Amino acid sequence: MPETNESPQQALNSRSRAITEGEIRAPNRAMLRAVGLTDEDFNKPLVGVASTWSEITPCNSHINRLAEKVKEGVRVGGGVPQIFGTITISDGISMGTEGMKFSLPSREVIADSIELVSSAQRFDGVIAIGGCDKNMPGCLMALARLNIPSVFVYGGTILPGTCRGQDVDIVSVFEAVGAYSAGKMSREELREVEASAIPGAGSCGGMYTANTMASAIEALGMSLPGSSSMPAVTARKALDCYESGQTVVGLIERQLLPRQIMTKEAFENAITLVMALGGSTNAVLHLIAIARQMDLPLTIDDFTRIGRKVPHLADLKPGGRYVMADLDRIGGTQAVLKILLDAGFLHGDTLTVTGKTMAENLEHVPGLPENQKIIMPLDKPLHPSGPLVILKGNLAPEGAVCKIAGLKETRHRGPAKVFNSEEETFDAIMNHRITHGDVVVIRYEGPKGGPGMREMLAVTAALVGQGYGESVGLITDGRFSGGTHGMVVGHIAPEAQVGGPIAIVQNGDVITIDADKNELSVDLSDEEIARRFKNWQAPELKYNSGVLAKYAKLVASASEGAVTG
């Protein structure tokens, strides 16, 4: 080893020294002094704290306080923290409007912005804090690209609201709209649900997309143990943030990097947990997108392979009865991971941000309490295989995603009722033009065609509220909220805009959705499909300027994570 005059502390700032060391960096240091750094700080590792704080949504309204706790932890750990901001979009508020087209593109903007700031400022490490749905995959995509010591912190789940003695949440409100339109609920009752559903800060409470992705990230090894199930407004979540700040400095010392943690085996652990919990269909899109940042060969077929052997254990909303705060009370995600590890479903030797393996982290996790009803035993699962099912067939040559959690029937066959936008569909539902047995087809809502691949919670919740949750099928090249349930299929690829077969479906065509056989098909011959395509041409893209125009030109297929690069 060559001799060096560097102290161990100085070696920790191997990236940031490019802007803090030597006489030629006097102007750089002058700028840093103006924001509070001292001579002593210039020899310490510089840690970026990426905050998605915003007043526009309860999912993120408390993250400024959490960022300050992270900052304390970094300081005590021996680093120099710097908070910087990135965006969030509220899916719950934009849902059902043109605004939802901007939600999935925001994932790319979040990833790009964290990468830009962290690279420009030469951070030695990064902690990212996320709340609403696109925050988490966006943060992880950036950490994968940067590949510097990193930790992800989940802002935490919301506590459920209460209405007339029943737990309610945001999905309860969407479904109440459908019930009101069907005459099953009065305007006063609808107003009561609306006023009770969101009691404060935190992400939507069921096993919807935010809680799904937080759980997946913990299983990936990129969050501290237990981080994903802690409620937002608790002292434990504040401590989680403080300890994460200390942890990232330890990762800098060890130079333990995200690509050493997020291996193919770690992604298989994440998929396994998502299946056991009954997670959101969006996990398929987002996990593939994160893996693509590292050129890992993760595909939709991996979800089929893992889903066939992993049982669905958690009775969580939207397909079940409970919310994440209930799971937290009986041991949280750590308890479920422990069950899966002991049963041989997890790779126990994958590394995590603790510096220990998954198995080492879980070694002393206690078992579930007796008489709890949230996690089913392995010999009596809710379903013997995972509830996220990849369907293929002549309607989805590249694949589509179906969630069967809570369904009594996993096969539906019926005549198509075709719509070219979410708005057309919602209008038809509210005007009672959909009936039992139909298969609703919503197209030109894919990544390019939408553009932005909108979530369809307003549509699916209205169907459930009207009593059609299991008697009407719905297929789309768009997406669903993690709060969606029913006989619905999304992410159909190729999408209509690029000439996917969904583009030539006509009213009355008979469509089969069969989750048991992994099939999505229309009763048309190859010759008839080819004949119809002779008379089809792609419509003009809906936007010719701005961020959505750029997104539509760059975005990949949903089967490839709908990434832009």
ZALO-891600 format. One record per atom (N, C-alpha, C): z, y, x. Coordinates in steps of 0.001 Angstrom, whole numbers, plus 500000, padded with zeros to 6 digits. Layout:
% residues N
ZYX...
//
This chain:
% residues 565
500000498805500841500000500000500000500000501256500884499112502230500650499135503463501435500381504271501134500834505015502134501997505857501921501634507013501002502606507453500239502379508576499336503645509409499245503465510706499036504604511597498848504942511797497379504164511126496501504414511289495071505700510599494671506486511244493831507635510585493232507141509734492075507937508721491616507521507937490452507233508811489243508016509912489075507817510788487934506452511461487982506068511930489189504782512585489318503632511640488999503776510372489323502709509402489083502427509220487597503369509575486747503183509394485311502229510423484709501914511478485460501024512503484926499639512402485550499180511175485706497924510953486431496722511600485745496773511783484420495683512484483729495929513985483666497142514363483242497398515793483018497473516602484304497684515949485440497734516684486699496417517398486976495339516940486322494049517608486486494082519046485992495044519360485103495149520739484610496445521426485057497322520713485793498614521308486163498865521384487664498032520777488481498371520612489895497465521442490802498062522126491790497310522847492803497086524311492447496798525098493515496629526539493346495462526881492430494402526033492453493240526372491628493526526220490144494635525577489804494996525406488394496033526439487930496202527493488691497127528566488282496764529144486913495476529359486614495152529882485278495533528889484161495316527587484432495672526578483438497172526591483177497937526636484272499398526645484122499868527919483423499184529030483677499565530280483013499467530125481499498419529473481041498270529235479600499387528330479086499718527282479858500755526348479434502136526993479453502383527894480400503673528608480404503847529412479122502748529934478609502826530772477412503226529981476173503056528648476222503474527826475079504754527062475392505453527450476478506791526933476692507009525995477853505952525620478594506151524704479719506744525427480922507495524682481718508164525216482898507642524512484148508092524998485320507698524357486579508031522864486557509207522520486043509619521118485998508684520289485119508192520897484027507330520170483102505994519783483724505529520556484699504217520289485273504172518976486063505321518411486336505374517130487037505675515952486098505741516233484820506043515187483838504784514786483067504799513606482435503641513227481620503525514109480379502314514513480091502035515358478937501614514456477777502330514554476654502119513653475516501672514449474299500510514098473770500034514723472547500654514073471324501060514903470373501602514414469103500630514857468006499790513929467570498766514237466573499387514190465186499494515335464549500144515450463243499117515673462147499212514889461099498343515055459929499060515816458816500025516648459201500785517400458205499869518274457351500190518337456066499456519194455143500285519383453888500156520540453278500825520789452002500008520295450808498821519744451047497947519426449917498256518088449270499100517265449883499375515952449304500780515485449654501468514820448728502809514310449043502795513274450161501656512626450383501574511632451456501870512245452825501564513523452989501641514166454302502530515406454339503156515750453227503865517032453148505123517082454006505594515936454469506817515873455277506539515583456752505291515421457121504977514938458465505286515968459538505337517246459178505764518236460182507177517949460668508060517530459757509432517202460162509457515948461043508624514986460693508566513767461505508013514061462900507031514946462978506464515308464283507517515933465183508419516701464607509500517296465404510452516228465940510695515183465145511536514080465636510828513307466748509526513109466610508765512476467695508891513315468958508762514610468794508835515537469928510177515417470653511261515301469883512584515108470489512620513831471317512065512766470766512074511491471465511289511531472768510153512193472753509351512314473974510134513070475037510783514156474643511556514974475595512681514146476225513414513442475391514525512642475901514005511513476788512825510985476458512228509917477250511696510369478595511579511684478795511109512196480080509708512753480064509145512951478879507805513513478790507821514924478237506635515526478197506473516874477658505576516773476421506148516950475233505361516780474008504636518052473594503453517879473036502712518994472454502140518549471114502579519187470038502085518871468699500749519566468476499795518830467952498539519444467509498162518846466169497340519564465435497038519159464071495670518532463913495565517675462896494273517216462420494335517204460902493234516873460263493120517066458816493615515870458029493830516093456764493940515009455789493238515455454521492775514486453766492235514719452424493062513879451476493406514428450325494196513672449355493278512848448468493315511533448652492501510662447811492925510757446350494230510819446114494718510853444742494270512084443988494158513213444695493754514455444040492233514545443901491508514055444893490040514127444831489432513007443983490228512008443628489746510833442901489036511217441602487878510596441367487152510822440138486300512072440137486247512781441273485471514011441374484501513914442550483636514911442667482732514974443808483506515044445119484730515565445050485552515680446247485818514365446940485834513236446183486093511938446800484984511529447771483804512140447655482731511843448611483122512244450035484066513145450166484450513643451482485570512829452113486128511887451362487303511162451837486990510249453016486046509316452863485739508405453966485187509138455187484313510144455018483911510915456198485087511563456929486180511852456207487335512455456881487940511515457916487804510207457702488272509236458705487601509486460043486295509736460016485547509991461244485977511305461877486221512328461045486632513633461560488018513546462206488920512795461580490254512604462151490151511937463516489368510854463578489199510150464852488585511064465907487541511771465518486866512662466474487800513766466969488583514339466050489423515478466433490536515059467388491145513896467135492197513413468040491600513083469406490433512459469403489762512160470673489418513451471424488910514444470699488524515705471337489707516402471988490774516593471225491933517316471758492578516544472905492772515244472717493458514445473734492658514363475032491346514325474913490501514273476105490451515632476793490313516696476006490219518036476589491515518454477265492648518101476657493952518518477199494491517543478235493771516459478471494139515473479489495530514895479263495835514576478014497142513986477711497296512649478437498515512398478878498831511119479520499154510041478495499498510454477300499787509538476212499662510269474891499586509515473803499417510106472470500258509342471460500888510106470571501489509527469366500782510146468167500299509310467263499619509795466067500462509445464849500600510409463934501398510214462721500486510382461512500419509362460653499531509408459498500241509134458195499643509628457100500207509406455777499177508886454802498247509724454348497273509303453345496261508326453947495489507695453078494730506486453412493871506568454668493087507638454834492135507687455948492792508103457242494019508618457167494731509025458385494902507865459349495322506732458798495700505608459660494519505005460411493450504590459722492314504087460503491709505150461398491693506416460939491169507485461783491960507626463069493285507587462957494144507661464144493892506474465076493829505278464507493661504085465349492287504048466003491279504535465318489953504612465937489997505516467166490714506633467063490833507545468207491618506902469346492732506245469027493548505621470078492768504524470781491934503803470024491105502759470634490082503359471589489482504464471190488496505116472056489154505680473321490279506359473151490953507010474274491476505995475290492076504927474759492669503868475582493630504429476623494507505314476167495642505762476976496909505347476232498057505257476904499275504781476247499527505506474918499710504748473844499724505324472494500626504540471562501145505253470569501915504652469483501455505302468182501376504514467119501126505068465790502415505048464989502673506139464277503837506234463396503354506478461967503788505633461065503469505805459649504441506783459023503905507733458244504768508701457581505707508082456564505379506911456062506295506189455191505876506185453730506341505165453022506010504999451616506873505894450725506318506268449600507050507037448604507999506109447843509041506679447274509892505934446348509256505978444954509445504955444146508810504966442824509432506005441907508623506508440965509161507336439906509695506464438779510361507086437823510909506343436684510517507042435386509998506263434449509636506794433140510098505809432069511001506235431233511544505400430157512079504070430681512743504146431814513387502974432390512474502072433195511197502458433343510232501650434091509787502398435342509590501648436448509023502252437645507566502629437379507178503820437821505796504287437675505331504896438988504007504924439170503425505529440360502084506146439987501302506555440982500059507268440696499082506402439897499056505088440169498148504217439420498557504163437950499850504251437683500324504288436292499701505458435538499506506577436230498931507759435576497455507531435279496715506999436268495293506721436026495123505741434866495956504709434810495846503735433722496275504336432389497206505277432439497634505946431207496495506756430597495614507305431451494449508033430941493577507098430108493366505872430611492590504896429854493283504512428560494595504327428625495345503969427417495286505087426378495362506340426840495274507486425928493904507534425257492845507289426057491487507344425488491258506238424461492005505128424615491865504011423672492812504142422487493548505228422412494478505434421308495757504640421418496033504099422619497234503289422812498428504112423282498205505387423579499264506242424104499048507655423578500133508313423224500026509681422735499874510655423897499453511876423573499336512907424600500690513194425221501744513175424436503093513436424961503523512333425936503196511075425601503540509966426501502757510058427804501479510428427708500674510622428917501281511703429796501690512800429193502308513896429944503611513447430606504357512590429930505617512095430476505387511226431712504381510357431654504051509534432825503595510425433971502732511382433667502226512315434679503370513043435393504365513471434624505452514268435193506475513430435959506429512108435800507466511258436383507004510428437581505697510317437760505168509292438663505382509566440147505387510835440553505439511175441986506721511959442259507787511293442694509075511982442820509256512807444084508369512677445063508551513424446309507563512993447364507967513168448625507066512907449747506905511413450007505757511074450573505474509701450966504149509231450401503637508142450965502346507602450541502509506692449328501430506532448567501457505789447304502167504445447468503031504097446513504079503120446738503735501652446713502655501248446041502312499832445979501639499365447261501137498127447233500378497632448374498948498152448246498878499501448226497607500187448158497111500410449594496127501266449790495500501346451111496440501866452188497251502880451888498133503435452920499129502385453410499831501740452489500802500721452898500121499500453510498922499184453020498171498069453614497847498354455070497305499539455336496894499858456701498094500048457617499191500601457104500403500715457917500896499330458322500868498391457381501293497020457673500364496368458687499064496562458502498085495986459430498284496531460838498570497825460950498755498442462267500015497910462943501070497672462168502265497050462741501943495643463236501162494893462464500771493547462889499842493582464100499064494654464231498234494843465420499076495060466669500331495495466477501211495765467602501276497218468007500673498123467203500572499525467599501660500419467010502571499865466214503731500604465697504994499848466059506119500541466057507396499872466307507711498913465162508437497847465432508780496871464394509475497525463197508988497215462007509584497738460776509064499077460338508251499738461162507789501086460857507025501174459545506269500142459218505344500252458090506011500194456725507202499644456627507809499510455302508960500478455037509331501299456025510412502266455810509961503389454871510746503715453852510402504859453001510364506168453786509579507099453290509327508346454015510573509193454201511342509346453148512450510307453195513766509574453435513875508965454622515096508267455006515436508604456449516704508438456786517132508632458169516488507591459076516216506404458545515583505359459350514181505772459788513440506442458912512102506889459287512190507979460368513160508857460258513342509870461307513667509208462639514503508168462603514841507441463833513621506713464380512809506159463507511561505500463914510690506471464718510617507704464250509830508725464944510428509052466313511737509238466352512435509546467609512225508428468629512394507191468193512236506054469113510784505870469541509853506210468677508435506134469051508129507128470164508760508308470092508590509294471154509071508778472499510218508124472496510707507529473738509805506382474199509336505605473247508529504428473571507246504793474299506579505872473875505298506197474492505456506538475968506587507132476345506816507419477769506959506110478542507639505138477955507738503825478587506380503158478741505503503353477744504156502801477848503368503460478976503598504769479168502939505474480276503423504915481613504716504661481704505265504091482939504636502742483248504452501926482219503900500577482402502384500553482401501774501653481933500330501705481708499869500533480833500627500334479753500245499362478732499359500094477732498107499681477624497081500442476923496692499790475592496163500593474657495789500054473346494856498853473404493923498836474331492972497715474369493606496439474904494762496562475552495520495368475929496316494838474743496612495709473801497393495344472616496477494909471473495441495690471206494552495418470064493438494448470463493834493213470703492883492153471041492347491507469767491387490621469913490857489901468741491984489139468045492884488548468834494011487813468239494925488746467455495105489975467946495933490944467226495283491316465896493966491473465888493275491751464626493408490578463664493400489369464175493610488206463311495016488225462724496005488670463493497361488841462955497370489867461830496641490968462030496599492021461015495969491505459730494867490783459845494206490225458657495131489236457961495840488436458729496765487455458163497843488134457330498433489200457854499469489909457100498896490555455851497724491164455961497086491785454794496859490744453694496412489556454064496190488498453071497507488084452411498553487898453210499843487466452672500443488509451742500214489793452052500773490876451244499912491213450029498674490736449996497777491117448904497286492535449049496831492879450266496477494251450587495161494733450007494861495980450302493708496688449759492389496165450322491343496222449487489996495889449944489554496795451090490101498001451158489716498929452217490117498437453605491037497485453679491418496930454977490217496297455675489313495715454901488120495101455493487297496168456208487037497248455502486241498348456058486909498943457297488207499226457192488894499975458253489171499132459491489562497881459315489829497043460485488550496790461276487446496585460573486173496425461277485810497709462014486059498863461386485754500152462027486571500352463298487857500004463264488708500148464455488218499222465562487926497975465200487471496999466197486171497433466851485299498083466087484010498514466639484167499583467708485285500321467691485498501328468737485704500674470096486065499389470092486320498657471332485291497547471559484243497549470732483208496522470824483772495112470652484844494992469848485385493668469544484541493020468448484260491737468547483390491068467578484122490676466304484588491674465540485245491407464261484233491622463150484114490653462247483139490749461157483793490371459835483051490585458748483580490206457432483801488693457345483077487920458145483266486468458118484638486058458641485239486886459510486596486607459973487592486684458818487338487578457862488221487686456701488115486435455835486905485907455714486733484655454953487455483508455648487259483389456950487861482291457717489385482325457626489980483485457824491442483599457810491976483516456383491273484152455451491724484157454063491808482775453443490962481856453887490978480507453310492251479738453650492919480100454730494092479321455134495425480049454922495390481361454699496637482124454557496977482309453087498162481904452641498530482057451228498934483488450885498718483846449641499165485140449118500612484993448655501521485729449307502958485546449074503640486690448338503125487913448473503870489098448022503483489528446614504469489645445753504247490058444369504316491588444283503349492225444898503336493680445010502213494286444178502430495506443705501392496222442975500195496461443899498952496515443357498629496622441935498537495298441182498388494177441892498271492910441192499602492326440776500705492852441343502019492307441064502974493317440452504282493098440697505296493890439987506042494893440846506048494714442164506949495482443012506201496450443921506977497344444575506400498333445486506974498148446884506449498897447841506833498735449239508321498992449462508892499943448741510322500216448893511159498997448495510688498214447532511382496975447158511304495957448289510124495835448895509972494922450030510872495343451178510969496632451413511814497136452491513263496713452302513724496690451067515131496346450797515465494894451136514442494029451195514730492617451501514287492223452915513967493208453733513596492906455114512267493451455563511465493941454625510235494628454971509168493742455583508214494390456236507095493665456841507562492721457938508664493068458618509161492180459668509547490816459107510147490790457928510537489517457313509307488668456982508244489321456504507026488580456164506349488072457436506292488914458470505716488472459745506470487277460314507794487290460164508614486185460651508249484877459935508085484941458623507685483762457855506336483237458342505397484152458522504053483769458949504049483198460361504853483784461236504939483257462608505520481850462612506632481668461911507289480356461886506396479270461279505481479694460389504582478733459756503315478486460572503193479179461703502046478966462571500807479763462219500959480801461391499808481600460978499500482762461926500438483112462811500261484257463703500110483831465155499432484680465933499417484547467385500674485241467908501659484481468293502929485062468718502900485683470092501849485415470878501812485899472255501085487226472413500684487859471307500029489161471417501051490226471814500633491163472653501509492241473101501640493313472020502760494045472070502995495150471145503477496362471930503605497509471241504029498737471922505469498683472419506224497697471996507577497547472549507542497026473977506376496553474415506270495883475703506560494401475607506989493974474427507257492561474177506142491965473329506142490652473234505162489988472383505608490042470923504682489720470033505019489637468615506172488646468395506102487496469022507147486488468842508490486993469343508514487702470458509772488242470992510345489289470048509505490126469464509985491128468509510628490481467285510098489330466886510542488690465640511665487677465844512060487465467081512997486374467389514286486456466592514833487636466420516135487764465763516043488365464355514854488390463792514693488911462430515315487923461447516215488384460576516860487447459634515904486982458546516262485900457901515468485383456800515626486231455552514832485938454554514902486675453295516191486352452556516741487299451813517950487012451025517657486017449906518672485295449503518511484346448402518249485085447094517505484436446234517237484914444879516327486139444802515758486565445949514779487650445859513497487111445225512747487987444539511567487545443790510280488216444267510344488892445402509192489673445863508255488840446725508825488040447633508035487183448519508211485732448085507101485105447713507154483725447263507286482775448470507924481606448256507992480620449347506607480060449666506456479583450892505154479069451321504666477898450475505607477116449945505192475962449137504949476321447671505213477594447298504942478048445936504337479456445967503191479614446646502607480953446775502014481445445460501765482740445398501064483278444232499650482710444152499060482489445311497746481866445389497667481153446732497074479974446795497088479213448053496239479813449164495359480739448824494544481408449836494639482913449647494087483654450606494196485108450568493443485726449405493937486840448867493320487440447687492123488338447986491866488655449270490656489400449620489552488390449922488508488433449120487459487419449199486121488094449489485412487579450481484084488087450806483047487291450016482240487992449229481203487366448419479832487637449034478953486658448946477570486832449364476657486196448325475378486521448410474408485995447470473215486924447408472344486723446419471128487536446390471382488978445970472617489298445545472977490694445288473678491339446480474149490543447412474896491066448558474593490227449795473386490315450339473040489496451508473950489727452713474444490970452877475348491265453993476813491094453605477079490905452324478449490693451880478970491785450963480037491450450257480761492364449379482213491909449361483097492758448853484533492477448910485111492457447499485876491402447209486526491233445911488008490965446145488859491492445273490298491234445363490750490528444093491299489329444249491640488508443078493134488489442780493920489309443503495370489310443294495704489596441828496514488738441239496979488943439877496024488503438797494822488030439168493840487629438151494075486199437680493953485996436378494031484640435831492700483924435990491601484656435859490260484091436010489610484706437242488991483866438047488355484346439273486835484174439226486322483976438024484869483882437828484494484676436591483398485419436693482933486187435538481409486168435547480843485960434383479384485940434251479021486706432987478112487669433121477768488457431950476594489378432195476176490101431138475016490991431230475373492308431926474417492805432692474630494051433437474486495265432529475366496238432770475181497593432245475154498510433470473994499106433698473700499725434989473849501245434926474517501789435941474713503233436056474436503657437497473922504872437642473542505363438963474548506332439568475731506431438973476785507271439548478113506933438891479196507322439536480525507138438961480678507954437691480142509184437688480297510049436516479669509430435274478455508865435415477804508202434279478670507061433757479245506317434680480056505155434296481311505587433556482007506570434099483254507027433489482989507561432078481883508282431919481520508801430598481282507657429613480606506593430080480344505441429205481637504758428789482577504632429732483859503986429423484646504813428418484748506104428678485541506962427798484923507089426408483608506829426320482941506872425015482725505478424439483441504496425006483533503133424466482175502435424376481361502623425446480059501941425492480110500682426369481296500315426814481499499079427577482326498140426713481981496854426739482724495909425910482978494611426661483777493751426072484159492477426685482919491688427113482982491126428310481902490299428820480904491021429690480849492355429605479885493126430394480178493031431891479150493264432692479314493514434128478783494924434398479688495827434650479321497215434958478771497272436382477606497888436548476974498035437857476925499522438197477604499915439280477585501310439728476910501344441096475759502000441178475012502011442435474725503445442888474155503543444079473919504819444752475234505551445000476292504777445228477598505325445608478035504780446968477107504217447737477438503646449037477626504699450110477797504274451372478010505225452464476910506284452559475625505867452435474520506813452488474187507382451116474208506533450124473743506925448800474683507861448076475973507742448310476938508582447610476729510067447839476680510507449103477180509737450244478701509733450261479260508888451127480705508887451298481422507728450665480714506884449898481299505643449410482596505893448638482466506612447526483656506999446763484480505808446292485788506010446177486662505057445509486541505243444001486688504152443262486417504158441822487679503943440992488811504442441448490058504194440728490031504782439321489437505955439148489387506541437813488653505615436841487577504994437320486787504081436487487553502790436211488040502147437265488688500848437079490000500979436309490742502061436568491999502254435840491736502525434360490660503233434057490311503480432648489982502170431941489279501272432631488989499958432042490273499181431773491187499189432763492462498491432578493236499106431422493275500437431376494010501116430316493467500819428940492154500551428850491538500222427561491637498736427226492197497949428152492385496533427883491283495629428380490421496144429286489292495371429794489493494895431234490729494870431704491000494577433111490411493275433606490433492242432760489909490939433195488693490490432409488360491164431319487239490712430490485940491441430801486010492449431665484813493164432110484735493068433621483568492706434131483342492720435569482782494068436000482962494400437258482415495652437781481989495432439220480768495830439559480293495705440933479717497043441386479859497344442668479390498633443175479149498580444672478257499469445140478115499651446583479071500725447094479886501264446172480979502151446559482232501363446888483384502037446830484654501409447196485608501478446023486787500892446253487888500999445302489126501530446007489962502159445251491289502497445741492083501214445947493068501282446843493986500159446965494748499902445686494750500883444782495433500727443503494599500041442435493345499752442746492459499098441778492817497628441612492760497125440393492823495685440164491950495340438979491626494078438865490690493627437854489557492853438509488591492407437723487460491634438228486409492609438774486667493114439975485812494158440544485357493746441940484147494147442284483548493834443574482975495114444164483353495429445391482846496632446045482240496348447396481817497433448067481258497354449426479973496528449457479250496456448345478033495638448314477042496146449360476601495233450223475695495596451307474549494597451382473331495108451636472972496515451808473161497297450507473406498596450639473596499450449475472251499803448844472308500347447640471087500664446899470210501666447642470813502666448270470056503725448926469106503202450001469478502120450670468634501581451744467837500356451288467787500130449991466979499035449478467701497730449311469024497784449104469761496569448781469378496083447387469499494792447120469072494245445822469748494875444614470921495464444783471579496120443649470705497240443092469761497740443900468906498844443464467950498451442345467624497169442218466604496780441218467196496033440023468526495975439940469164495356438773468880496215437533468607495551436415468324496240435155469332495839434087469483496692433083470361496371431956469999495013431378471005494183431174470791492876430579470640491747431573470322492055432828470281490994433842471638490298433902471633488985434034472883488227434043473399488121435477474646488562435672475265488610436991476443487634437030476569486925438144477677486000438356478564486494439492479856486636439190480880486916440201481750485664440268481758484994441407482516483739441531483302483773442839484592484128442734485431484231443935485730482865444528485719481822443715485982480473444233484842479979445113483617480371444765482447479953445539481933481042446470482668482168446549482273483304447391480855483785447053480574483883445757479205484174445317479140485462444508478102486265444784477730487397443943476212487350443779475755487052442580474320486839442407473848487339441051472538487569440965471880487933439712470843486865439409470697486539438122469777485466437716468326485955437761467856486188438975466470486586439189465901485753440324464659485390440205464004484663441286463674485621442429463442485056443601463026485876444742461730486613444426460851485952443675459569486566443328459773487777442407460691487656441444460951488771440530461605489938441269462511489621442163463140490683442953462081491412443778461185490655444411460118491271445215459187492108444330458888491622443119458018492376442216458644493711441832459935493688441533460610494933441156460649495918442318460805495409443514460876496305444669459536497000444934458429496426444482457143497086444660457087498412443902457876498508442849457900499732442035459106500617442328459824500295443397461042501054443728460827501891444980461398503067444998461464503814446244462804504529446310463273504688447523464598505285447713464610506721447230465632507101446499465731508515446103466038509400447300465763510677447151466124511630448205467636511626448394468066511798449651469503511939449898470028513140449124471245513046448643471771514052447727472130515380448410472327515360449717472701516572450437471751516765451618471308517988451835470419518263452966471024519205453992472304519526453824473008520329454822474498520043454722475214520424455765476659520246455758477098518873456212478398518621456109478997517417456677478503516146455990478259516194454686477800514985454004476360514634454374475534515634454633474175515363455100474212514699456471475053515222457337475197514630458675475717513199458574476708513001457720477302511678457549476269510675457036475508511060456022474523510160455428473477509718456444473121510596457365472115510264458377472653509316459440473967509375459718474545508633460842475247507339460445475700507226459202476643506172458837475982504797458817476746503803459267476307502412459269476663501746457941476219500531457768476480499751456557477976499511456379478381499328455122479779498985454843480171497688455525479233496759455678479546495484456330479858495665457809479551496853458355479838497174459749480908498245459866481677498461458799482781499403458837482443500816458444481187501088458065480750502442457680481123503470458732480944503117460000481236504037461095480007504894461381480223506011462068479115506918462403478764506868463884479402506005464642479092505922466061479893504814466711
//
